[in-house]
Amino acid sequence: MDALPSSWLPPWLDFTLNLFEGSARVENKTPQVLYVTAITTSYGAPRVISQNIAFRQRHIPVKPQSSVVLEYDSADLPLSGIIVCKNTEDCRLLPVNNSRVYEVESYESLEKLEPDWLEASQAIPLQNNGALMVAVLSFVSIILFSSWAYLKWSAKKRSG
């Protein structure tokens, strides 16, 4: 149901399904592309809150003067911080203040990042291979069904 926009759901179902869903918009006000990763510390050590933006789980690109919305489960995986990177090694911390909108005016003004946070952000694959496999398998099933229907139709046409 996360794939459906909330406006497509009846209000009572939207409320029930999205009761603990949180979001944070990160606005890039700098002249460079930045890469963001949502982090939680609800289990002690920092962990990436996986996203599914263009099949990426982390290191989500945000072009200059644009924004991206990070989603998370506010009950089980509350947002503890947002890692903002220029590249894979040069990263800083955008602290969370329970706001829904975070503006990055200057990369240099962000806080230094703890090494364990950087390690956590690099511990999971960049691409969300599971979501990619679901998309590919869905496409393959459509092709197989279409082929079966076409073969059945052509056999019926030849016999009758």
N, C-alpha and C positions, 0 to 999 in steps of 0.2 A: 504494500500500500504506500510505501514511501515514494514510489515512482509517480504516484498521482498527485497533481496539485491539490491542495486542500479545498479549493473552490469546487472541485468535482465531487466532493464527498458531502453527504448530508451533514448539517451542523452537529447533530448529536454524535455521529460516527467520527467526524473530524476531531471533535473534542476528545473522544475516547482514545483514538489512535495516536493523537499527538499531544497527549496530556503532559508528558515529560520531555517533549522535544524542544531543544533550545537551538538558537542560531546566533551567530555573530558575523556582522559584516565588517570586512577589513577593507578600508579604502586606502589606495596607494596615491598619495599626493606628491610623491617624488618623481623625478624625471627618468627613473630607471625601472626595469622589470624587477619585481621582488617575488620571492617564493615563500608561501606560508604553509605552516603545519600546525594543526590543533593538537594540544597536549593535555592530558589529565594526569593527576597524581592521586586519584582516589584509591589506588591499590598500593600506595607507598612510593615506589619508583615511578619516574615519568614514563608514560606510554602514549603512543600516537593514537589519536581518535581518527580512525580511518574515514576518509571521504570517498565519494564516488563522483568526482568531477572530471569528466573526460577520461574515465578509467584510471584516474590517479588517486592514490590513497594519501599521499603526502606531497610536500614540495609543490603546492598548487601555484601556478604562475599568475601574477596579478600585474597587468600592464600599467604603465604610468597613467595617472588620472582615471583609473577604473577601480572596480571593487569586485570582491568575491564573497559569497556567503558560506560560512563553515557551519555545518550542522552537527549536533551532538545530543546525547541522551542526558538531560540535566539531572536525572536521578542517579543513574549508574555510572556515567562518565562525565561528571561536570568539568567544564572548561577551566583549566588551571593556568594556562598561558598559551600564547601563540608564538611560535618560532618564525622569525622573519629572516630570510637569507638573501644574499646577493648571488651566491653560488653554493656549491655543496659544502664548503668548509667555512665560509664567512657568514656566520649567523648571529643574530641578536634575539633578545626576548622582548615581546610586546606584552606587558603585564595585563592581567584581566582585572577589571574593576566593576564587573556585573552590568556593564553597559551592553547594548546590542550593536553599537557601531564603534569601531576603532579606527582612528585615522593615523596613518604613518606620514607625518610631515617631513621628517628627516631620519634617514636610516642611522646616522651617526648618533642621534640623540637616544636611541633605544638602549636598554640595559644590556650588559654583557651576559652571554649565555653560559650556564654551567655545563661542564663537559658531559655529565650524564644525560642532560637533555639532548645534546647533539647526538650522542650515541643512540638514544631512544629513537630519535627521528630517522636515523639511518638503519635501524634494526629491521624494519619491515621493507618489503619491496616497494619500489616507486609505483609500479603499475598494479592495478587491482585485477589480477589475472582471473580471479573467480568470476567477477562481473563480465569480463571479456569472454570467458568460456560459456557463460549463460547466453550471451548474445549470439555467439557462433553456433552453439547447439540449437538455439531457437531458430536461427536461419536455416540450418541443415534440416531440421524437422519440417519446416515449411516446404523446402525443396523436395524432400522425400514424399511428403503428402501430395504435393502438386504432381510429381512424377507418377505416383500410383494412380491418382485420379485421371491423369491424361491417358495412361496405359489402359485403364479400365474403360474409359470413354472410347478410345480407338479400337479396342477389341470388340466392344458392343456395336460400333459402327460397321466393322468388317463383317460381323456375323449377322447383321440384321438389316 
